[in-house]
Amino acid sequence: MKTVAGIDMGTQSIKVVLYDWENKKIVATQQKAVELIAANDGAREQKTEWYDAALDDCFRAFSAAEKASVAAVGISGHQHGFVPLDADGKALYNVKLWNDTSTVEECKILTDQAGGDDAVIAEVCNLMLPGFTAPKILWLKRRHPDAFARLRYVMLPHDYLNYCFTGAYRAEAGDASGMAIFNGRTKQWSKKICDLIDPKLLSLLPPVIASDAPNGAVTAAAAAKWGIPAGIPVSSGGGDNMMGAIGTGTVRDGFLTMSLGTSGTLYGYSDQPLADPKNGLSGFNSSTGGYLPLLCTMNCTVATEKTRELLGMDIKALNDLAGAAPIGADGIVFLPFFNGERTPNLPNGRATIAGITAANCAAANLARAAMESAIFGMRRGLEAFQKLGFKAREIRITGGGSKSPLWRQMAADIMNTPVKRPLSSEAAALGGAVQALWCLQKSAGAPTDIAALTDEHILIDEQAASRPAADAVCAYDRAYAEYNKYLDALTPLYA
C-alpha cells in the first residue's frame, strides 16, 4: 500500500489522514484536540508546543506499516495566524489566530500610514483587517518589543508544520495572500506595508515557491520522530481554505465552496485576479496557481452551538426543531456576532436577536433563525461575486454544518444555486493529500493537471445534492431583506 498524508491543522484540533491514491480511499485517520486561549480584549491564541504534542499523538497512533506507506505529505493550516520564531526556531510568543480581534488599533495605524483603504488594497489586494497577520506582527512589536527584536522567522501555522518536517523556510502564494503583506497580483511581498511595520521585516520573510513545488523533504530527525520515511517530499501546503478548495474540487472557474464550520467561508476559483475587499470579498491566491476570492464570516456554527446549549439539545434535536419553523423564522432575526465579525467588518460586534413578538417567541423560531443567519452571511459573499461577473454553476458544501440536510437545502434556496456535498468530509486534509500527490508526481517526472487529479479523487455524494425550490427562494429573499434591515440599523452600535 502507498499513501499520501494530508494534515489539517484546524483551530480546535490537528487531524492526519492517510490517503491510498491507487484505491481512492482514506485508509487511516487520527485526530487530537488543541487548546485555545481566549481573552476579553478579543485575543485568541495557541502555543506551538500544543501543535507539536498533537502531531506527535496523531503519528504515534498509526501502525508502523501505515507510517511506512507514506510517500508524500501535504499540510493545511488555519489562515492568517502569526507564529513568531527566533533564530533557533523557538516561539517568541503565543500564536495569534485568525479569529483574534485584539489588533484593531494596529489596523488603524497601518491603514492611516499607508494612505487609507484604497492604498492598502493597491498594495495587498485586501483591507487591513484584525484577522490578518500584518497587524499581529505590529502588535508584537508594540506590546513585546524584546521578543520582536529577536524575531527571525515570520510563519503562518501551516508554514510552521512544514518547517517541523523539512527544516525549510519557504512560503506559497495561497496562504501568504492572507497576511496583508503580500500582493496577490504580483505574487511578491509588499515592501511598502512591510516597511510600515518595521524596516527589517522584508528581510525576514521567506522566498515564495510554486504551488506544485516541494517545500522540502522530510528530514532524518522528523522521520525518526514520526516514523515516516526520510527524504519524501512535503508539498507547499496552504491555508485551510486553499486546501479545502482542492479537497472539494473547486479548481475551475464557476465552482464555489461553502464551508460551514466555526467560521463560515465562501470561495471560488478564478483564473484571473478577482476581489472586492470593501464588500467582504478578499483577494486571495489559490494553492494551485490561480486565484481564490473569498468571503469569511467569523461566526457560523457558533450561533447554532450557542442556541443548542441554551436549549439543552443535541444537534439532531435542534435540526428537527428548526425544521418545524417556517422560512424566515416567523420574523425573528439572528445577528450571530459572538466573536466580533470580519464580514461585515465589525470587530466589536455582538450577537443580537431581533424581531421577537409575543406571537413568534418560540424555541423553533430561534433555532431556525440561528441556522438561517449562517447562510445569510454567505449570501453577502455570493452577491459580491456576482457584481464582479462571476457566474456560479454549483456550490460544493463542506464543514460540520454540511452534514445537515436542512442546512444544505437552506443553502440551495438562499443562494439560489445547486448545492452538492463531496463524499469525504475531510476537505482540508484530503486537499492536502491531493496536493501532496500532485507534488509527488511532478517530482517523479510525471506532472499532472490539478483539475484532472481532483476529478479523479474528489468524489461527490449525489444523494445529498440539493436544488433550489422557486417558492422557497422567494420566501428567503424576503427574509434576507429583513436580516439586512436589522444589520444596517445596528451596525453603528458595533462599528
Backbone torsions as a table, in degrees:
resi	resn	phi	psi	omega
1	MET	NA	136.9	174.6
2	LYS	-120.7	135.5	-178.8
3	THR	-133.3	162.1	166.0
4	VAL	-116.9	140.6	-178.9
5	ALA	-94.6	126.4	173.8
6	GLY	-109.5	123.4	-177.7
7	ILE	-111.5	125.1	178.1
8	ASP	-112.3	109.0	178.9
9	MET	-93.2	91.9	-178.6
10	GLY	-88.4	175.8	179.6
11	THR	-67.8	-33.5	-174.2
12	GLN	-105.0	-14.2	-177.1
13	SER	-162.7	165.8	169.4
14	ILE	-113.5	131.6	-178.4
15	LYS	-124.9	139.1	176.7
16	VAL	-124.4	127.4	175.1
17	VAL	-117.6	144.7	173.4
18	LEU	-108.6	116.9	-173.8
19	TYR	-107.7	119.3	176.0
20	ASP	-85.2	100.3	-172.2
21	TRP	-73.8	-23.1	179.6
22	GLU	-72.8	-34.6	179.3
23	ASN	-102.8	2.1	174.4
24	LYS	55.3	52.1	177.0
25	LYS	-153.5	149.1	172.3
26	ILE	-77.8	122.1	-174.0
27	VAL	-101.3	-14.9	179.0
28	ALA	-159.0	144.6	-179.5
29	THR	-141.9	137.5	172.0
30	GLN	-134.6	145.9	-177.7
31	GLN	-144.6	137.5	178.2
32	LYS	-134.9	139.6	-177.5
33	ALA	-72.9	152.3	175.2
34	VAL	-126.6	134.3	-178.7
35	GLU	-72.4	170.6	179.5
36	LEU	-139.4	134.9	174.0
37	ILE	-99.3	123.2	179.1
38	ALA	-124.0	139.9	178.7
39	ALA	-132.8	159.1	-175.8
40	ASN	-67.1	-18.2	178.2
41	ASP	-80.9	5.7	179.6
42	GLY	97.3	-2.8	-179.5
43	ALA	-65.6	136.9	173.3
44	ARG	-135.9	113.4	-169.6
45	GLU	-137.2	159.9	173.5
46	GLN	-140.4	175.4	-179.8
47	LYS	-118.5	142.9	-179.1
48	THR	-61.5	-32.4	-179.8
49	GLU	-66.2	-24.7	174.4
50	TRP	-68.9	-38.3	176.1
51	TYR	-63.8	-45.1	-179.2
52	ASP	-58.1	-46.3	-177.0
53	ALA	-66.3	-41.3	-179.7
54	ALA	-65.2	-41.8	179.0
55	LEU	-65.4	-41.4	176.7
56	ASP	-57.7	-46.4	-178.4
57	ASP	-62.9	-40.0	-179.8
58	CYS	-62.6	-50.9	-176.9
59	PHE	-69.6	-31.6	177.9
60	ARG	-63.4	-28.6	-177.0
61	ALA	-80.3	-16.0	175.9
62	PHE	-77.5	153.1	175.5
63	SER	-74.1	162.4	178.7
64	ALA	-60.4	-39.5	-179.9
65	ALA	-65.9	-40.5	178.3
66	GLU	-62.2	-44.9	-179.5
67	LYS	-66.4	-37.1	-179.9
68	ALA	-67.9	-20.3	-177.5
69	SER	-78.3	-12.4	-172.9
70	VAL	-71.2	124.1	-178.6
71	ALA	-107.6	-13.6	178.2
72	ALA	-166.5	160.2	-177.3
73	VAL	-129.4	137.8	173.9
74	GLY	-132.6	134.3	-170.6
75	ILE	-119.9	131.4	172.4
76	SER	-110.0	137.9	177.7
77	GLY	-138.7	153.2	178.1
78	HIS	-61.9	136.7	-173.4
79	GLN	-72.8	164.3	165.2
80	HIS	72.5	-4.5	-179.3
81	GLY	-68.9	167.6	179.5
82	PHE	-130.2	113.4	177.7
83	VAL	-109.4	100.0	-178.1
84	PRO	-90.7	119.8	-178.3
85	LEU	-118.4	150.9	174.6
86	ASP	-87.3	-173.5	-175.6
87	ALA	-64.3	-20.6	178.5
88	ASP	-94.2	6.2	-179.9
89	GLY	78.0	20.5	179.3
90	LYS	-100.6	142.2	-177.7
91	ALA	-67.2	134.9	178.2
92	LEU	-91.4	-19.1	-179.9
93	TYR	-161.6	172.2	175.2
94	ASN	-59.4	160.8	174.2
95	VAL	-81.9	117.6	175.5
96	LYS	-85.8	132.9	-167.2
97	LEU	-98.2	173.5	-179.2
98	TRP	-59.1	-32.1	-175.8
99	ASN	-98.2	17.6	175.5
100	ASP	-80.2	121.1	-177.9
101	THR	-113.3	23.1	-177.1
102	SER	-83.6	1.7	-173.0
103	THR	-109.2	28.5	179.8
104	VAL	-59.6	-42.9	-178.5
105	GLU	-63.6	-41.4	179.3
106	GLU	-65.6	-35.7	176.7
107	CYS	-61.5	-43.7	-179.9
108	LYS	-64.9	-42.6	179.5
109	ILE	-59.2	-49.2	-177.2
110	LEU	-67.0	-40.1	179.7
111	THR	-64.5	-45.1	-179.5
112	ASP	-64.1	-44.4	-178.2
113	GLN	-68.6	-28.7	179.4
114	ALA	-76.2	-21.5	-179.5
115	GLY	110.8	17.6	177.4
116	GLY	104.9	175.1	-175.1
117	ASP	-58.1	-45.1	-176.9
118	ASP	-62.8	-37.1	179.0
119	ALA	-67.3	-38.7	177.7
120	VAL	-65.0	-44.9	179.5
121	ILE	-59.8	-40.7	179.1
122	ALA	-62.0	-31.6	-177.3
123	GLU	-84.9	-40.0	-170.7
124	VAL	-130.9	10.6	174.3
125	CYS	64.7	12.6	-178.7
126	ASN	-149.5	164.3	169.2
127	LEU	-76.3	164.7	174.9
128	MET	-89.0	99.7	-175.0
129	LEU	-111.0	153.3	-176.8
130	PRO	-59.1	-29.0	-179.0
131	GLY	-70.2	-24.0	-172.4
132	PHE	-75.5	169.7	-171.6
133	THR	-78.3	-38.2	-174.1
134	ALA	-52.4	-50.8	-180.0
135	PRO	-64.8	-25.7	177.0
136	LYS	-67.6	-36.8	178.4
137	ILE	-65.6	-44.8	177.5
138	LEU	-64.2	-37.1	177.5
139	TRP	-58.4	-44.7	178.8
140	LEU	-61.9	-42.5	-179.9
141	LYS	-62.7	-41.9	-176.3
142	ARG	-77.5	-36.8	-173.7
143	ARG	-95.4	-27.0	-177.9
144	HIS	-136.3	67.3	-174.5
145	PRO	-60.6	-31.6	179.1
146	ASP	-65.9	-41.5	177.5
147	ALA	-65.8	-42.9	-179.5
148	PHE	-62.6	-35.3	-179.6
149	ALA	-62.8	-25.4	-179.3
150	ARG	-99.5	5.8	-178.1
151	LEU	-64.5	128.8	176.8
152	ARG	-122.9	-37.2	-177.4
153	TYR	-120.6	127.7	175.5
154	VAL	-108.0	106.4	-173.4
155	MET	-122.5	151.4	164.9
156	LEU	-88.0	162.7	-178.5
157	PRO	-54.8	-42.6	-178.7
158	HIS	-70.2	-32.0	175.5
159	ASP	-61.3	-38.5	-179.3
160	TYR	-62.3	-44.6	178.5
161	LEU	-66.8	-39.6	173.9
162	ASN	-55.5	-44.3	-179.9
163	TYR	-62.2	-38.9	178.5
164	CYS	-63.4	-36.1	-179.3
165	PHE	-79.9	-38.0	-167.6
166	THR	-115.8	-19.6	-172.6
167	GLY	72.7	4.8	-177.3
168	ALA	-95.8	143.9	179.7
169	TYR	-111.9	93.4	-178.7
170	ARG	-140.0	160.5	177.5
171	ALA	-129.4	165.6	173.8
172	GLU	-131.1	157.6	-166.6
173	ALA	-65.3	-33.9	-175.6
174	GLY	-59.6	-59.4	-178.4
175	ASP	-69.5	-37.2	-179.9
176	ALA	-60.9	-31.8	-176.8
177	SER	-68.5	-10.2	176.9
178	GLY	-98.9	13.4	-177.0
179	MET	-94.6	-17.0	-174.8
180	ALA	66.5	24.8	168.1
181	ILE	-131.5	14.6	-174.8
182	PHE	-130.8	133.3	178.0
183	ASN	-93.9	111.3	-175.8
184	GLY	-68.6	-25.6	179.3
185	ARG	-73.1	-45.2	-178.9
186	THR	-88.8	-14.2	-177.3
187	LYS	56.8	46.2	177.9
188	GLN	-137.4	154.6	173.7
189	TRP	-66.0	143.4	179.3
190	SER	-85.6	109.0	178.6
191	LYS	-62.9	-37.1	-177.7
192	LYS	-61.0	-50.4	-178.0
193	ILE	-69.8	-40.5	178.3
194	CYS	-59.0	-44.1	-178.6
195	ASP	-65.8	-30.9	177.1
196	LEU	-66.0	-32.6	178.0
197	ILE	-76.2	-52.2	176.7
198	ASP	-170.8	138.7	-178.1
199	PRO	-60.0	-22.4	-178.9
200	LYS	-85.8	-11.9	-169.6
201	LEU	-60.6	-45.8	-176.5
202	LEU	-56.7	-37.5	-178.4
203	SER	-71.2	-15.1	-179.2
204	LEU	-90.5	-13.4	-172.4
205	LEU	-81.6	150.7	-175.5
206	PRO	-82.0	162.8	170.8
207	PRO	-66.7	151.3	-179.7
208	VAL	-102.3	124.2	-177.6
209	ILE	-103.8	164.1	177.9
210	ALA	-67.9	153.6	-176.3
211	SER	-62.1	-31.4	-178.4
212	ASP	-94.7	7.3	179.9
213	ALA	-90.4	151.6	176.7
214	PRO	-75.7	139.1	170.1
215	ASN	-65.5	-32.0	-179.4
216	GLY	167.1	-165.8	178.8
217	ALA	-117.7	151.3	179.0
218	VAL	-61.6	124.5	-178.8
219	THR	-73.8	163.8	177.6
220	ALA	-61.2	-39.1	-180.0
221	ALA	-65.0	-43.4	179.2
222	ALA	-66.8	-38.6	178.5
223	ALA	-62.2	-43.2	179.3
224	ALA	-66.4	-36.8	-177.8
225	LYS	-69.0	-43.4	-173.0
226	TRP	-107.6	-4.2	174.1
227	GLY	78.3	18.1	178.2
228	ILE	-105.0	163.4	-176.8
229	PRO	-64.4	139.6	174.2
230	ALA	-74.9	150.3	174.2
231	GLY	85.7	-6.2	179.1
232	ILE	-75.5	151.7	-175.9
233	PRO	-73.6	145.0	168.8
234	VAL	-112.1	119.3	-174.5
235	SER	-69.5	174.9	-177.8
236	SER	-62.3	-27.1	-177.7
237	GLY	69.8	-161.7	-179.4
238	GLY	170.6	179.6	175.7
239	GLY	-68.8	161.6	-176.6
240	ASP	-61.3	-34.7	178.2
241	ASN	-71.1	-37.8	178.5
242	MET	-65.6	-42.2	177.4
243	MET	-71.6	-34.1	175.7
244	GLY	-63.6	-33.4	176.8
245	ALA	-63.0	-43.5	176.7
246	ILE	-65.3	-43.3	-176.6
247	GLY	-70.6	-10.2	174.6
248	THR	-113.6	-0.4	179.0
249	GLY	82.1	17.3	178.4
250	THR	-87.2	75.1	-178.5
251	VAL	-128.8	12.0	177.2
252	ARG	-131.6	154.9	175.3
253	ASP	-58.2	141.1	175.3
254	GLY	97.2	-11.0	178.9
255	PHE	-102.0	138.1	175.3
256	LEU	-120.7	148.0	169.9
257	THR	-114.4	133.4	173.6
258	MET	-115.2	120.9	179.6
259	SER	-110.6	122.8	179.8
260	LEU	-108.7	91.6	177.9
261	GLY	-130.9	-153.4	176.3
262	THR	-51.9	-48.0	169.1
263	SER	-99.7	161.6	174.8
264	GLY	-113.6	135.0	178.7
265	THR	-132.8	148.2	173.4
266	LEU	-135.0	119.5	-177.5
267	TYR	-145.1	155.4	-178.0
268	GLY	-141.9	150.8	178.6
269	TYR	-80.3	141.6	175.6
270	SER	-141.4	139.2	175.8
271	ASP	-73.6	-21.8	-177.0
272	GLN	-118.6	154.8	177.2
273	PRO	-56.4	135.3	-176.7
274	LEU	-147.6	121.9	-178.1
275	ALA	-163.0	152.6	173.0
276	ASP	-149.1	70.9	-172.6
277	PRO	-57.1	-33.3	-177.6
278	LYS	-69.4	-17.7	175.2
279	ASN	-111.1	21.5	172.1
280	GLY	88.8	1.5	-177.2
281	LEU	-98.6	99.5	-175.7
282	SER	-70.6	146.3	-179.8
283	GLY	-94.7	82.7	-179.2
284	PHE	-101.1	162.9	170.5
285	ASN	-96.1	156.2	172.5
286	SER	-84.5	171.4	173.1
287	SER	-102.7	28.9	174.9
288	THR	-127.9	7.0	177.5
289	GLY	107.0	-12.0	-179.7
290	GLY	-104.8	-140.3	-176.2
291	TYR	-128.4	153.8	-175.2
292	LEU	-139.8	74.4	175.4
293	PRO	-58.1	138.5	-168.7
294	LEU	-147.5	137.7	168.4
295	LEU	-106.6	135.2	177.3
296	CYS	-128.5	129.9	169.4
297	THR	-109.6	140.0	-175.8
298	MET	-82.6	-8.1	-177.7
299	ASN	-131.2	110.2	179.0
300	CYS	-126.3	-85.5	177.5
301	THR	-73.8	-4.3	176.4
302	VAL	-57.7	-43.8	-176.8
303	ALA	-63.9	-43.2	-179.2
304	THR	-71.1	-35.4	178.2
305	GLU	-65.7	-43.8	178.9
306	LYS	-65.2	-38.9	178.3
307	THR	-66.9	-41.4	178.5
308	ARG	-61.1	-44.1	178.8
309	GLU	-63.8	-42.0	-179.8
310	LEU	-61.0	-39.6	-177.3
311	LEU	-88.3	-6.0	178.3
312	GLY	67.6	41.8	-175.6
313	MET	-121.6	157.9	169.1
314	ASP	-85.7	175.6	-174.0
315	ILE	-62.0	-44.0	-178.6
316	LYS	-62.8	-42.4	-179.2
317	ALA	-63.5	-39.2	178.7
318	LEU	-65.4	-41.6	177.8
319	ASN	-62.1	-43.6	179.7
320	ASP	-63.0	-40.9	179.8
321	LEU	-64.7	-45.6	179.7
322	ALA	-63.0	-36.5	179.9
323	GLY	-65.2	-20.2	179.8
324	ALA	-83.6	-11.0	-179.1
325	ALA	-92.6	156.3	-179.6
326	PRO	-76.7	160.3	172.6
327	ILE	-55.8	133.9	-176.8
328	GLY	86.3	2.9	174.9
329	ALA	52.1	34.6	177.8
330	ASP	54.6	33.2	174.5
331	GLY	99.4	-6.4	178.2
332	ILE	-81.2	133.8	-179.5
333	VAL	-120.3	133.4	-178.5
334	PHE	-116.0	115.8	170.6
335	LEU	-97.3	109.9	-163.5
336	PRO	-92.8	43.7	-169.7
337	PHE	-88.9	59.2	-179.0
338	PHE	-66.4	-31.0	-176.4
339	ASN	-110.6	31.1	-165.7
340	GLY	69.2	-169.9	179.0
341	GLU	-153.1	148.2	178.2
342	ARG	-99.5	-37.1	177.5
343	THR	-135.2	103.6	2.7
344	PRO	-69.7	161.4	-173.2
345	ASN	-76.1	86.5	-178.7
346	LEU	-131.9	72.0	-177.3
347	PRO	-60.4	-22.9	178.3
348	ASN	-100.1	14.5	-178.3
349	GLY	-63.7	157.2	176.9
350	ARG	-132.4	151.2	177.3
351	ALA	-67.0	141.3	-177.1
352	THR	-140.4	134.7	172.0
353	ILE	-113.2	123.3	-173.9
354	ALA	-128.6	166.6	175.3
355	GLY	81.4	14.5	-177.9
356	ILE	-79.9	133.3	174.5
357	THR	-127.1	172.4	176.9
358	ALA	-62.7	-26.4	-176.1
359	ALA	-83.7	-31.8	-174.6
360	ASN	-106.7	4.6	-176.6
361	CYS	-74.7	87.5	-177.0
362	ALA	-141.2	148.2	-178.7
363	ALA	-59.3	-37.4	-178.3
364	ALA	-63.4	-42.4	178.9
365	ASN	-65.7	-38.9	177.8
366	LEU	-62.7	-44.0	179.5
367	ALA	-62.0	-44.0	-178.9
368	ARG	-68.2	-40.8	179.5
369	ALA	-61.2	-37.5	177.8
370	ALA	-63.2	-43.2	179.7
371	MET	-68.0	-43.6	-178.5
372	GLU	-63.1	-33.8	-176.0
373	SER	-61.0	-34.5	-179.8
374	ALA	-63.8	-40.8	-177.4
375	ILE	-80.0	-31.0	174.4
376	PHE	-60.3	-38.7	175.4
377	GLY	-61.1	-37.9	177.7
378	MET	-68.7	-33.4	-178.1
379	ARG	-64.3	-32.4	176.5
380	ARG	-59.2	-37.1	177.6
381	GLY	-68.3	-42.7	179.0
382	LEU	-59.5	-40.9	179.7
383	GLU	-64.8	-36.0	176.6
384	ALA	-66.4	-40.5	174.9
385	PHE	-58.6	-47.8	-175.7
386	GLN	-64.0	-35.7	178.6
387	LYS	-63.5	-26.7	179.8
388	LEU	-91.5	5.4	176.6
389	GLY	89.6	7.0	179.6
390	PHE	-76.2	125.9	-178.6
391	LYS	-105.7	107.6	-177.3
392	ALA	-79.7	121.1	176.8
393	ARG	-89.5	-31.9	-172.1
394	GLU	-162.9	145.3	174.5
395	ILE	-110.1	129.0	172.7
396	ARG	-97.4	120.3	-173.5
397	ILE	-103.5	139.5	-178.0
398	THR	-147.8	-177.0	-177.5
399	GLY	87.9	170.3	-176.1
400	GLY	-57.4	-36.9	-179.3
401	GLY	-66.4	-21.5	-178.0
402	SER	-68.6	-14.1	179.8
403	LYS	-73.7	-16.3	-177.4
404	SER	-87.7	117.6	175.7
405	PRO	-58.3	-36.0	179.4
406	LEU	-64.0	-44.5	180.0
407	TRP	-65.8	-38.3	178.3
408	ARG	-62.9	-41.7	179.5
409	GLN	-69.8	-38.0	174.2
410	MET	-56.1	-45.2	-178.5
411	ALA	-60.5	-45.6	-179.8
412	ALA	-62.4	-40.7	-176.4
413	ASP	-75.4	-44.6	-177.9
414	ILE	-68.6	-37.6	-179.0
415	MET	-88.9	-11.1	-178.1
416	ASN	51.9	46.2	-177.3
417	THR	-146.0	140.3	176.7
418	PRO	-58.8	141.3	-178.4
419	VAL	-121.7	130.0	176.5
420	LYS	-128.1	151.6	-179.3
421	ARG	-117.7	129.2	173.9
422	PRO	-62.1	149.8	179.2
423	LEU	-61.2	-39.9	179.1
424	SER	-84.9	133.1	176.4
425	SER	-86.4	-2.1	-176.3
426	GLU	-96.1	62.2	-171.8
427	ALA	-60.6	-50.1	-176.1
428	ALA	-69.4	-43.9	179.7
429	ALA	-65.7	-43.4	178.5
430	LEU	-66.9	-36.8	175.4
431	GLY	-60.3	-41.7	176.0
432	GLY	-61.4	-40.6	179.7
433	ALA	-65.9	-42.8	-179.3
434	VAL	-68.3	-38.2	175.4
435	GLN	-63.4	-37.7	177.0
436	ALA	-62.9	-39.5	177.2
437	LEU	-64.8	-41.9	176.5
438	TRP	-56.8	-47.9	179.2
439	CYS	-65.1	-41.7	-179.2
440	LEU	-61.9	-44.2	-178.5
441	GLN	-67.1	-38.9	176.7
442	LYS	-65.4	-42.6	179.9
443	SER	-62.9	-28.2	179.8
444	ALA	-86.9	2.7	178.5
445	GLY	85.7	16.6	179.5
446	ALA	-128.7	66.2	-176.3
447	PRO	-60.6	142.3	-177.3
448	THR	-128.3	147.0	175.1
449	ASP	-70.7	133.1	-176.9
450	ILE	-63.5	-34.6	178.6
451	ALA	-64.9	-37.5	177.0
452	ALA	-64.6	-38.0	178.7
453	LEU	-66.3	-43.0	-179.9
454	THR	-68.9	-35.7	175.3
455	ASP	-58.1	-36.7	-176.7
456	GLU	-80.0	-35.7	-168.5
457	HIS	-111.0	-15.9	178.3
458	ILE	-99.7	101.5	-175.4
459	LEU	-92.9	144.5	-175.2
460	ILE	-106.9	137.0	175.7
461	ASP	-85.9	92.3	-176.5
462	GLU	-65.2	-23.7	179.5
463	GLN	-71.1	-19.6	-177.9
464	ALA	-99.1	11.0	-178.5
465	ALA	-70.9	144.3	178.1
466	SER	-128.7	134.5	177.7
467	ARG	-115.5	145.6	-178.8
468	PRO	-65.9	140.0	175.8
469	ALA	-103.2	131.1	-170.8
470	ALA	-56.0	-45.7	-178.4
471	ASP	-64.1	-41.5	-179.4
472	ALA	-67.2	-37.6	178.6
473	VAL	-58.4	-45.4	179.8
474	CYS	-64.5	-43.0	179.9
475	ALA	-63.6	-39.5	179.4
476	TYR	-71.9	-29.8	174.3
477	ASP	-58.1	-41.6	179.1
478	ARG	-68.8	-41.9	-179.7
479	ALA	-66.4	-36.3	179.3
480	TYR	-67.3	-38.0	176.7
481	ALA	-62.9	-38.8	177.9
482	GLU	-66.0	-41.4	177.0
483	TYR	-58.0	-46.8	-179.1
484	ASN	-66.8	-30.8	178.3
485	LYS	-62.3	-46.7	179.3
486	TYR	-70.1	-38.4	179.0
487	LEU	-61.1	-46.4	179.4
488	ASP	-61.9	-39.4	-177.4
489	ALA	-69.5	-36.3	-173.6
490	LEU	-92.9	-15.1	-178.4
491	THR	-52.7	-42.5	-179.4
492	PRO	-58.8	-26.1	179.6
493	LEU	-71.0	-26.9	-170.9
494	TYR	-110.4	-8.0	-175.1
495	ALA	-68.4	NA	NA
